[in-house]
Amino acid sequence: AGSFQDAGVIQHAYNLNFPLHVVPAGSAQCPARSTFSVSTPAVVLETAEDRPEALVVRLYEAHGSTVVAWLQTSLPVQEALLCDLLEQPVAQGHLPLEQQGVRLSFTPFRVLSVLLVLRQ
């Protein structure tokens, strides 16, 4: 019922196409954790790619809206930079690190790539 946004169609599609896989582990309890979070369901974190001392995170706006989203991570980020689709930092692309994380502005269906330089 309602719109595809209200029904959570995008999240359900990801759950269907990329199901969680159970891996046997020892008997010790492991706490649940999430390395990344995004403040709005309108923005999807598509991928995070490893680089030496950094990660490139690709996100997109999926609801056809203009929205501000906060990207949060438990990783020790030293610097955040906007990148082009070839993952090269763009001029004037420095993003300030704030208490809430990294502030990202999206227009409808916009794709953003963010280079997260990690502290050593």
DSSP file (Angstrom, degrees, kcal/mol; ACC not computed):
  #  RESIDUE AA STRUCTURE BP1 BP2  ACC     N-H-->O    O-->H-N    N-H-->O    O-->H-N    TCO  KAPPA ALPHA  PHI   PSI    X-CA   Y-CA   Z-CA
    1    1 A A              0   0    0      0, 0.0     2,-0.1     0, 0.0     0, 0.0   0.000 360.0 360.0 360.0 148.1    0.0    0.0    0.0
    2    2 A G        -     0   0    0      4,-0.1     2,-0.0     5,-0.1     0, 0.0  -0.380 360.0 -23.0  83.6-162.8    1.2    3.5   -0.7
    3    3 A S     >  -     0   0    0      1,-0.1     4,-2.0    -2,-0.1     5,-0.1  -0.271  62.6-107.6 -79.7 167.8    4.2    4.6   -2.7
    4    4 A F  H  >>S+     0   0    0      1,-0.2     5,-2.0     2,-0.2     4,-0.6   0.825 122.1  55.3 -64.8 -29.7    7.2    2.5   -3.4
    5    5 A Q  H >45S+     0   0    0      1,-0.2     3,-0.9     2,-0.2    -1,-0.2   0.940 108.7  45.6 -66.7 -46.9    9.1    4.7   -0.9
    6    6 A D  H 345S+     0   0    0      1,-0.2    -2,-0.2     2,-0.1    -1,-0.2   0.841 111.8  52.9 -64.6 -33.5    6.6    4.0    1.9
    7    7 A A  H 3<5S-     0   0    0     -4,-2.0    -1,-0.2     1,-0.0    -2,-0.2   0.578 106.8-125.8 -80.5  -9.8    6.6    0.3    1.1
    8    8 A G  T <X5 +     0   0    0     -3,-0.9     4,-2.4    -4,-0.6     5,-0.2   0.839  50.0 160.2  70.4  32.2   10.4    0.0    1.4
    9    9 A V  H  >< +     0   0    0     -5,-2.0     4,-2.4     1,-0.2     5,-0.2   0.874  68.3  53.3 -57.4 -41.2   10.6   -1.6   -2.1
   10   10 A I  H  > S+     0   0    0     -6,-0.3     4,-2.2     2,-0.2    -1,-0.2   0.934 111.1  45.2 -64.0 -45.9   14.3   -0.8   -2.5
   11   11 A Q  H  > S+     0   0    0      1,-0.2     4,-2.4     2,-0.2    -1,-0.2   0.909 113.4  50.5 -63.9 -41.6   15.4   -2.4    0.8
   12   12 A H  H  X S+     0   0    0     -4,-2.4     4,-2.0     2,-0.2    -1,-0.2   0.875 109.0  52.2 -63.7 -36.9   13.2   -5.4    0.1
   13   13 A A  H  X S+     0   0    0     -4,-2.4     4,-2.7    -5,-0.2     5,-0.2   0.913 110.0  48.0 -65.6 -42.7   14.8   -5.8   -3.4
   14   14 A Y  H  X S+     0   0    0     -4,-2.2     4,-2.6     1,-0.2    -2,-0.2   0.918 110.6  52.0 -62.4 -42.4   18.3   -5.7   -1.9
   15   15 A N  H  < S+     0   0    0     -4,-2.4    -2,-0.2     1,-0.2    -1,-0.2   0.880 113.9  44.2 -61.5 -37.5   17.3   -8.3    0.7
   16   16 A L  H  < S+     0   0    0     -4,-2.0    -2,-0.2     1,-0.2    -1,-0.2   0.922 120.5  38.1 -71.6 -45.7   16.0  -10.5   -2.1
   17   17 A N  H  < S+     0   0    0     -4,-2.7    -2,-0.2     1,-0.3    -3,-0.2   0.716 127.4  33.1 -83.3 -21.5   18.9  -10.1   -4.5
   18   18 A F  S  < S-     0   0    0     -4,-2.6    -1,-0.3    -5,-0.2    -2,-0.1  -0.567  81.6-175.7-132.4  69.3   21.7  -10.0   -1.8
   19   19 A P        -     0   0    0      0, 0.0     2,-0.1     0, 0.0    -3,-0.1  -0.258  32.9-101.0 -68.0 154.0   20.6  -12.3    1.0
   20   20 A L        -     0   0    0     -5,-0.1     2,-0.5     1,-0.0    -2,-0.0  -0.479  34.1-141.0 -69.3 144.3   22.6  -12.7    4.1
   21   21 A H        -     0   0    0     -2,-0.1     2,-0.4    -3,-0.1    -1,-0.0  -0.935   8.9-134.2-111.1 130.8   24.8  -15.8    4.3
   22   22 A V        -     0   0    0     -2,-0.5     0, 0.0     0, 0.0     0, 0.0  -0.688  20.6-168.3 -84.7 131.6   25.2  -17.7    7.5
   23   23 A V        -     0   0    0     -2,-0.4    -2,-0.0     0, 0.0     0, 0.0  -0.984  25.6-116.8-122.1 125.3   28.7  -18.7    8.3
   24   24 A P        +     0   0    0      0, 0.0     2,-0.3     0, 0.0     0, 0.0  -0.328  42.5 174.1 -60.1 139.9   29.4  -21.2   11.1
   25   25 A A        -     0   0    0      1,-0.2     0, 0.0     3,-0.0     0, 0.0  -0.803  34.8 -76.1-136.5 177.3   31.4  -19.7   13.9
   26   26 A G        -     0   0    0     -2,-0.3    -1,-0.2     1,-0.1     0, 0.0  -0.027  52.2 -97.1 -66.7-179.6   32.7  -20.6   17.3
   27   27 A S  S    S+     0   0    0      2,-0.1     2,-0.1     0, 0.0    -1,-0.1   0.578  89.0 110.3 -80.5  -9.4   30.4  -20.7   20.3
   28   28 A A  S    S-     0   0    0      1,-0.1     2,-0.3     0, 0.0    -2,-0.0  -0.425  74.5-116.6 -68.9 139.0   31.4  -17.2   21.5
   29   29 A Q        -     0   0    0     -2,-0.1    -1,-0.1     1,-0.0    -2,-0.1  -0.585  26.1-155.4 -75.7 134.7   28.8  -14.5   21.1
   30   30 A C        -     0   0    0     -2,-0.3     2,-0.1     0, 0.0    -1,-0.0  -0.945  17.5-122.7-111.3 129.8   29.7  -11.7   18.7
   31   31 A P        -     0   0    0      0, 0.0     2,-0.2     0, 0.0     0, 0.0  -0.431  29.3-111.3 -70.2 145.6   28.0   -8.3   19.2
   32   32 A A        +     0   0    0     -2,-0.1     2,-0.3     2,-0.0     0, 0.0  -0.496  46.1 168.8 -71.9 144.3   26.1   -7.0   16.2
   33   33 A R        -     0   0    0     -2,-0.2     2,-0.4     0, 0.0     0, 0.0  -0.991  27.6-150.2-153.8 157.4   27.7   -4.0   14.5
   34   34 A S        -     0   0    0     -2,-0.3    40,-0.1     1,-0.1     3,-0.0  -0.998   5.1-158.1-131.0 128.1   27.4   -1.9   11.4
   35   35 A T  S    S+     0   0    0     -2,-0.4    39,-1.8    38,-0.1    40,-0.5   0.843  80.2  27.3 -73.9 -33.4   30.4   -0.1    9.9
   36   36 A F  E     -A   73   0A   0     37,-0.2     2,-0.3    38,-0.1    37,-0.2  -0.924  60.6-180.0-128.7 152.3   28.3    2.5    8.1
   37   37 A S  E     -A   72   0A   0     35,-2.1    35,-2.9    -2,-0.3     2,-0.4  -0.984  13.4-152.3-146.0 151.8   24.9    4.1    8.4
   38   38 A V  E     -A   71   0A   0     -2,-0.3    33,-0.2    33,-0.2     7,-0.1  -0.976  18.9-134.2-124.1 137.8   23.0    6.6    6.4
   39   39 A S  S    S+     0   0    0     31,-1.6    32,-0.1    -2,-0.4    -1,-0.1   0.569  84.9  42.8 -73.0 -10.6   20.5    8.9    8.1
   40   40 A T    >   -     0   0    0      3,-0.1     3,-1.3    30,-0.1    -1,-0.0  -0.995  68.0-138.0-138.3 141.4   17.7    8.5    5.5
   41   41 A P  T 3  S+     0   0    0      0, 0.0    21,-0.1     0, 0.0    -1,-0.1   0.619  99.4  75.5 -71.1  -9.9   16.3    5.5    3.6
   42   42 A A  T 3  S+     0   0    0     19,-0.1    20,-3.6    20,-0.1    21,-0.6   0.707  90.2  64.5 -71.5 -18.8   16.2    7.7    0.4
   43   43 A V  E <  S-D   61   0B   0     -3,-1.3     2,-0.5    18,-0.2    18,-0.2  -0.922  72.4-159.0-111.6 128.7   19.9    7.3    0.1
   44   44 A V  E     -D   60   0B   0     16,-2.9    16,-2.0    -2,-0.5     2,-0.9  -0.903  14.5-141.2-108.6 128.5   21.4    3.9   -0.5
   45   45 A L  E     +D   59   0B   0     -2,-0.5    14,-0.2    14,-0.2     3,-0.1  -0.806  26.2 179.6 -84.8 108.1   25.0    3.0    0.2
   46   46 A E  E     -     0   0B   0     12,-2.2     2,-0.3    -2,-0.9    -1,-0.2   0.911  53.0 -12.6 -81.9 -45.2   25.8    0.9   -2.8
   47   47 A T  E     -D   58   0B   0     11,-1.4    11,-2.8     2,-0.0     2,-0.4  -0.995  42.5-153.0-157.2 155.3   29.4   -0.1   -2.3
   48   48 A A  E     -D   57   0B   0     -2,-0.3     2,-0.5     9,-0.2     9,-0.2  -0.978  21.9-160.4-132.6 121.1   32.6    0.5   -0.3
   49   49 A E  E     -D   56   0B   0      7,-3.0     7,-2.3    -2,-0.4     2,-0.2  -0.878  15.5-123.9-110.9 132.7   35.8   -0.3   -2.0
   50   50 A D  E     +D   55   0B   0     -2,-0.5     5,-0.2     5,-0.2    -2,-0.0  -0.443  32.5 167.4 -72.5 140.5   39.1   -0.9   -0.2
   51   51 A R  E >   -D   54   0B   0      3,-2.3     3,-1.6    -2,-0.2     2,-0.3  -0.926  52.7 -74.5-137.9 163.4   42.2    1.1   -1.1
   52   52 A P  T 3  S-     0   0    0      0, 0.0     3,-0.1     0, 0.0     0, 0.0  -0.488 117.7 -11.8 -60.9 123.5   45.5    1.4    0.8
   53   53 A E  T 3  S+     0   0    0     -2,-0.3    65,-2.4     1,-0.1     2,-0.3   0.624 132.7  61.8  60.9  17.5   44.7    3.6    3.9
   54   54 A A  E <   -DE  51 117B   0     -3,-1.6    -3,-2.3    63,-0.2     2,-0.3  -0.978  62.7-142.8-159.6 168.5   41.3    4.6    2.4
   55   55 A L  E     -DE  50 116B   0     61,-1.9    61,-3.4    -2,-0.3     2,-0.5  -0.986  11.7-144.2-134.9 145.8   37.9    3.5    1.3
   56   56 A V  E     -DE  49 115B   0     -7,-2.3    -7,-3.0    -2,-0.3     2,-0.5  -0.970  19.2-165.3-109.1 123.2   35.7    4.8   -1.6
   57   57 A V  E     -DE  48 114B   0     57,-3.0    57,-2.9    -2,-0.5     2,-0.5  -0.924   2.4-159.1-110.9 128.5   32.0    4.8   -0.7
   58   58 A R  E     +DE  47 113B   0    -11,-2.8   -12,-2.2    -2,-0.5   -11,-1.4  -0.931  16.3 172.1-112.2 128.5   29.4    5.1   -3.4
   59   59 A L  E     -DE  45 112B   0     53,-2.9    53,-2.8    -2,-0.5     2,-0.3  -0.903   9.8-167.2-129.4 157.0   25.9    6.3   -2.5
   60   60 A Y  E     -DE  44 111B   0    -16,-2.0   -16,-2.9    -2,-0.3     2,-0.5  -0.997  27.4-117.1-145.2 152.5   22.8    7.3   -4.5
   61   61 A E  E     +D   43   0B   0     49,-2.0   -18,-0.2    -2,-0.3    48,-0.2  -0.778  32.7 178.4 -86.2 124.2   19.5    9.0   -4.0
   62   62 A A        +     0   0    0    -20,-3.6   -19,-0.1    -2,-0.5    -1,-0.1   0.498  63.5  62.8-111.1  -6.7   16.8    6.4   -4.8
   63   63 A H  S    S-     0   0    0    -21,-0.6    -1,-0.1     2,-0.1   -58,-0.1   0.459 102.8-111.4-102.3  -0.7   13.5    8.1   -4.1
   64   64 A G  S    S+     0   0    0      1,-0.3     2,-0.3   -22,-0.2    -2,-0.1   0.847  77.5 122.1  75.3  33.3   13.6   10.9   -6.6
   65   65 A S        -     0   0    0     42,-0.2     2,-0.6   -23,-0.1    -1,-0.3  -0.786  68.7-115.4-124.3 165.8   13.9   13.5   -3.9
   66   66 A T        +     0   0    0     -2,-0.3     2,-0.3    41,-0.2    41,-0.2  -0.922  53.4 158.1 -98.4 123.7   16.2   16.3   -2.9
   67   67 A V  E     - B   0 106A   0     39,-1.9    39,-3.1    -2,-0.6     2,-0.5  -0.988  42.7-133.6-150.1 151.1   17.6   15.4    0.5
   68   68 A V  E     - B   0 105A   0     -2,-0.3     2,-0.4    37,-0.2    37,-0.2  -0.934  31.5-174.1-103.9 131.8   20.5   15.9    2.9
   69   69 A A  E     - B   0 104A   0     35,-2.9    35,-3.0    -2,-0.5     2,-0.5  -0.941  19.5-138.6-127.4 149.0   21.9   12.7    4.4
   70   70 A W  E     - B   0 103A   0     -2,-0.4   -31,-1.6    33,-0.2     2,-0.6  -0.937  11.8-153.8-107.7 123.7   24.5   12.0    7.0
   71   71 A L  E     -AB  38 102A   0     31,-2.6    31,-2.6    -2,-0.5     2,-0.3  -0.867  18.4-174.2 -94.6 121.2   27.0    9.3    6.4
   72   72 A Q  E     +A   37   0A   0    -35,-2.9   -35,-2.1    -2,-0.6     2,-0.3  -0.893   5.3 178.4-117.1 148.5   28.3    7.8    9.6
   73   73 A T  E     -A   36   0A   0     -2,-0.3   -37,-0.2   -37,-0.2     4,-0.2  -0.992  34.3-143.2-145.9 151.9   31.0    5.3   10.2
   74   74 A S  S    S+     0   0    0    -39,-1.8   -38,-0.1    -2,-0.3   -39,-0.1   0.435  74.5 105.6 -89.9  -1.4   32.8    3.6   13.1
   75   75 A L  S    S-     0   0    0    -40,-0.5     2,-1.7     1,-0.1    -2,-0.1  -0.435  87.3-104.0 -77.2 153.8   36.1    3.7   11.1
   76   76 A P        -     0   0    0      0, 0.0    43,-3.1     0, 0.0     2,-0.4  -0.573  46.5-170.0 -80.1  84.4   38.8    6.2   12.1
   77   77 A V  E     +F  118   0B   0     -2,-1.7    41,-0.3    41,-0.2     3,-0.1  -0.610  19.7 177.2 -82.6 130.7   38.3    8.7    9.3
   78   78 A Q  E    S+     0   0B   0     39,-3.5     2,-0.3    -2,-0.4    40,-0.2   0.761  70.2   2.9 -95.9 -35.8   40.9   11.4    9.0
   79   79 A E  E     -F  117   0B   0     38,-1.5    38,-2.8    17,-0.1     2,-0.4  -0.994  57.4-152.6-155.6 146.1   39.6   13.1    5.9
   80   80 A A  E     +FG 116  95B   0     15,-0.6    15,-3.0    -2,-0.3     2,-0.4  -0.993  18.1 177.7-126.8 132.0   36.6   12.9    3.5
   81   81 A L  E     -FG 115  94B   0     34,-2.3    34,-3.5    -2,-0.4    13,-0.2  -0.991  29.3-121.0-134.6 138.8   36.7   14.0   -0.2
   82   82 A L  E     -F  114   0B   0     11,-2.7     8,-2.1    -2,-0.4     2,-0.3  -0.551  35.0-164.3 -71.9 144.2   34.1   13.9   -3.0
   83   83 A C  E     -FG 113  89B   0     30,-2.9    30,-0.7     6,-0.3     2,-0.1  -0.854  18.2-117.4-125.5 161.6   35.3   11.9   -6.0
   84   84 A D    >   -     0   0    0      4,-2.3     3,-2.1    -2,-0.3    -1,-0.0  -0.295  49.8 -87.2 -83.2-178.3   34.3   11.6   -9.6
   85   85 A L  T 3  S+     0   0    0      1,-0.3    -1,-0.1     2,-0.1    27,-0.0   0.624 131.0  60.1 -71.0 -10.6   33.0    8.3  -11.0
   86   86 A L  T 3  S-     0   0    0      2,-0.2    -1,-0.3     3,-0.0     0, 0.0   0.294 119.4-113.8 -93.1   8.1   36.6    7.3  -11.7
   87   87 A E  S <  S+     0   0    0     -3,-2.1    -2,-0.1     1,-0.2    27,-0.0   0.757  71.1 138.7  65.7  30.0   37.3    7.7   -8.0
   88   88 A Q        -     0   0    0      1,-0.0    -4,-2.3    27,-0.0    -1,-0.2  -0.891  61.6-105.7 -99.9 132.8   39.6   10.7   -8.4
   89   89 A P  E     -G   83   0B   0      0, 0.0    -6,-0.3     0, 0.0     2,-0.2  -0.278  36.1-134.3 -57.3 140.8   39.1   13.5   -5.9
   90   90 A V  E >   -     0   0B   0     -8,-2.1     3,-1.4     1,-0.1    -8,-0.2  -0.656  26.1 -93.0 -96.4 153.8   37.4   16.6   -7.4
   91   91 A A  E 3  S+     0   0B   0      1,-0.3    -1,-0.1    -2,-0.2    -9,-0.0  -0.364 113.6  13.3 -61.3 142.9   38.5   20.2   -6.9
   92   92 A Q  E 3  S+     0   0B   0      1,-0.1    -1,-0.3    -3,-0.0    -2,-0.0   0.775  92.7 128.7  61.2  27.6   36.7   21.9   -4.0
   93   93 A G  E <   +     0   0B   0     -3,-1.4   -11,-2.7   -11,-0.1     2,-0.2   0.303  22.4 129.5 -99.2   9.6   35.6   18.4   -2.9
   94   94 A H  E     -G   81   0B   0    -13,-0.2   -13,-0.2    -4,-0.1   -15,-0.0  -0.473  41.9-158.9 -68.4 130.9   36.7   18.5    0.8
   95   95 A L  E     -G   80   0B   0    -15,-3.0   -15,-0.6    -2,-0.2     2,-0.1  -0.949  16.6-124.0-112.9 124.7   33.9   17.4    3.2
   96   96 A P        -     0   0    0      0, 0.0     2,-0.6     0, 0.0     7,-0.5  -0.386  18.5-127.6 -68.0 143.1   34.1   18.5    6.8
   97   97 A L  E     +C  102   0A   0    -19,-0.1     2,-0.2     5,-0.1     5,-0.2  -0.819  37.2 179.2 -89.5 121.4   33.9   15.8    9.4
   98   98 A E  E >   -C  101   0A   0      3,-2.5     3,-1.4    -2,-0.6     0, 0.0  -0.696  45.3 -97.0-119.6 171.4   31.2   16.6   11.9
   99   99 A Q  T 3  S+     0   0    0      1,-0.3     3,-0.1    -2,-0.2    -1,-0.1   0.872 126.1  47.8 -53.8 -40.8   29.7   15.0   15.1
  100  100 A Q  T 3  S-     0   0    0      1,-0.2     2,-0.4   -28,-0.1    -1,-0.3   0.559 120.6-109.8 -79.5  -8.7   26.9   13.6   13.0
  101  101 A G  E <   - C   0  98A   0     -3,-1.4    -3,-2.5   -29,-0.1     2,-0.5  -0.943  65.6 -16.5 119.8-141.9   29.3   12.3   10.3
  102  102 A V  E     -BC  71  97A   0    -31,-2.6   -31,-2.6    -2,-0.4     2,-0.5  -0.921  62.9-136.0-107.4 126.2   29.7   13.6    6.8
  103  103 A R  E     -B   70   0A   0     -7,-0.5     2,-0.4    -2,-0.5   -33,-0.2  -0.702  25.0-175.9 -86.1 126.6   27.0   15.8    5.4
  104  104 A L  E     -B   69   0A   0    -35,-3.0   -35,-2.9    -2,-0.5     2,-0.5  -0.981  14.2-150.3-126.4 134.7   26.0   14.9    1.8
  105  105 A S  E     -B   68   0A   0     -2,-0.4     2,-0.4   -37,-0.2   -37,-0.2  -0.901  17.2-169.8-107.0 130.3   23.4   16.8   -0.4
  106  106 A F  E     -B   67   0A   0    -39,-3.1   -39,-1.9    -2,-0.5     3,-0.1  -0.934  14.0-162.1-121.9 140.9   21.5   14.8   -3.0
  107  107 A T    >   -     0   0    0     -2,-0.4     3,-2.1   -41,-0.2   -46,-0.2  -0.653  61.7 -51.5-102.3 171.1   19.3   15.8   -5.9
  108  108 A P  T 3  S-     0   0    0      0, 0.0    -1,-0.1     0, 0.0   -42,-0.1  -0.187 122.8 -11.7 -52.2 124.8   17.0   13.2   -7.4
  109  109 A F  T 3  S+     0   0    0      1,-0.2     2,-0.1   -44,-0.2   -47,-0.1   0.614  91.9 160.7  63.3  18.2   18.9   10.0   -8.4
  110  110 A R    <   -     0   0    0     -3,-2.1   -49,-2.0   -50,-0.1     2,-0.5  -0.445  30.6-145.0 -70.8 140.7   22.3   11.6   -7.9
  111  111 A V  E     -E   60   0B   0    -51,-0.2     2,-0.4    -2,-0.1   -51,-0.2  -0.916  16.8-172.5-105.5 131.5   25.3    9.3   -7.4
  112  112 A L  E     -E   59   0B   0    -53,-2.8   -53,-2.9    -2,-0.5     2,-0.5  -0.981  10.8-159.9-124.6 139.5   28.1   10.5   -5.1
  113  113 A S  E     -EF  58  83B   0    -30,-0.7   -30,-2.9    -2,-0.4     2,-0.5  -0.975  11.6-167.0-114.8 131.8   31.5    8.8   -4.5
  114  114 A V  E     -EF  57  82B   0    -57,-2.9   -57,-3.0    -2,-0.5     2,-0.6  -0.976  12.6-147.5-124.5 126.6   33.3    9.7   -1.3
  115  115 A L  E     -EF  56  81B   0    -34,-3.5   -34,-2.3    -2,-0.5     2,-0.7  -0.839  13.5-162.4 -91.6 119.5   36.9    9.0   -0.5
  116  116 A L  E     -EF  55  80B   0    -61,-3.4   -61,-1.9    -2,-0.6     2,-0.5  -0.908   4.2-156.0-105.7 109.4   37.4    8.3    3.2
  117  117 A V  E     -EF  54  79B   0    -38,-2.8   -39,-3.5    -2,-0.7   -38,-1.5  -0.739  17.2-142.6 -85.2 127.2   41.1    8.6    4.2
  118  118 A L  E     - F   0  77B   0    -65,-2.4   -41,-0.2    -2,-0.5     2,-0.1  -0.662  11.1-114.9 -97.0 146.2   41.7    6.5    7.3
  119  119 A R              0   0    0    -43,-3.1    -1,-0.1    -2,-0.3   -66,-0.1  -0.471 360.0 360.0 -70.8 146.9   44.0    7.4   10.3
  120  120 A Q              0   0    0     -2,-0.1    -1,-0.1   -42,-0.0    -2,-0.0   0.433 360.0 360.0 -88.8 360.0   46.9    5.0   10.7
